[in-house]
Amino acid sequence: MPGYGRALRRACPRCGHSPVFSSFYDLSHRCAGCDLLFEREPGYWIGAMIINTALISFLFLASMGLGMWLFWPDVPWGWLLGGVITLNAVIPVVFYPLSKTLWVALDLSFQEAAGERERR
């Protein structure tokens, strides 16, 4: 089973080798530990963008709901929207490298599940 914990540590989801990023955003082409190819085809990172979008959508709804709940009935809409927009601007930029390693881990789990079905 691929390591989602290893992916969250910005390490290779298969073997745990670290670092797999040459800079904060630049994922290496292959893992130096197990030779796992990270980007398999053009458009591969769309899955990582979906993970990132899903996270920020959840955080947007949760932070708006929490802000409204905390301040109801006198919700400071300007401050709440300013904070949520700032959150929506910062979190995707910071989280994108993690979404890449999480996507690789998810892809590995799909491959393992398909391999187990083929062996049966």
HELIX and SHEET records of a PDB file:
HELIX    1   1 TYR A    4  LEU A    8  1                                   5    
HELIX    2   2 ILE A   46  PHE A   71  1                                  26    
HELIX    3   3 TRP A   77  ARG A  119  1                                  43    
END                                                                             
